[in-house]
Amino acid sequence: MPRKPLPEIVTHALELFASLPGVHAKPMFGGWGFYAEDVFFALVAFDTLYLKADAPSQALFEAAGSQPFRYTY
């Protein structure tokens, strides 16, 4: 069975992250997880890209207007 093409946002994100070693995306829970080799660092959910943050980078992301991923059901 032929695979469906990747969503445009996933293709674009892979292009942006191409300089990272071993970068790849895996489908997960209706979205996409991004990995550099085996390290998870980003998520696409509901057509939005979210980057994993630690305490120092979280403050920088918030200052730039980013919002954290929150899942509600």
C-alpha positions in Angstrom: 0.0 0.0 0.0 1.5 3.4 -0.9 2.3 5.8 1.9 0.4 9.1 2.2 2.6 12.1 1.6 3.8 14.0 4.7 1.8 17.0 5.7 3.3 20.3 4.4 4.2 21.5 7.9 6.1 18.3 8.6 8.0 18.6 5.3 8.8 22.2 6.0 10.0 21.5 9.5 12.2 18.7 8.3 13.8 21.1 5.8 14.4 23.6 8.6 15.9 21.0 10.9 18.0 19.3 8.1 21.3 20.4 9.6 20.7 18.3 12.8 22.3 14.9 12.8 19.9 12.0 12.1 16.8 14.3 12.0 13.6 12.4 11.3 9.8 12.6 12.0 7.5 9.8 13.3 3.8 9.9 13.4 2.5 9.9 17.0 -1.0 10.3 18.5 -2.4 12.0 15.4 0.6 14.4 15.2 4.3 14.1 14.4 7.3 13.8 16.7 10.7 15.1 15.6 14.0 13.5 16.6 17.7 14.2 16.1 19.0 10.7 16.1 17.1 9.3 19.2 16.4 12.6 21.0 12.9 14.0 20.8 12.9 17.8 20.4 9.7 18.9 18.7 6.1 18.1 18.0 3.6 19.0 15.3 0.0 18.9 16.6 -3.1 20.5 15.1 -0.9 22.2 12.4 1.3 23.9 14.9 5.0 23.2 15.6 6.1 23.1 19.2 9.7 22.9 20.4 10.7 21.1 23.5 12.0 23.6 26.1 14.1 23.6 29.2 13.8 26.3 31.9 16.2 28.8 30.3 14.8 28.4 26.8 11.2 28.4 28.0 11.7 32.0 29.1 13.1 33.0 25.7 10.3 31.3 23.9 7.7 33.1 26.0 9.4 36.4 25.5 9.2 35.8 21.8 5.4 35.2 22.1 5.4 31.4 22.0 2.9 29.4 24.0 3.3 26.0 25.4 1.5 22.9 24.0 -1.6 22.0 26.0 -3.9 19.2 25.2 -7.4 19.3 26.4 -10.2 16.9 25.6 
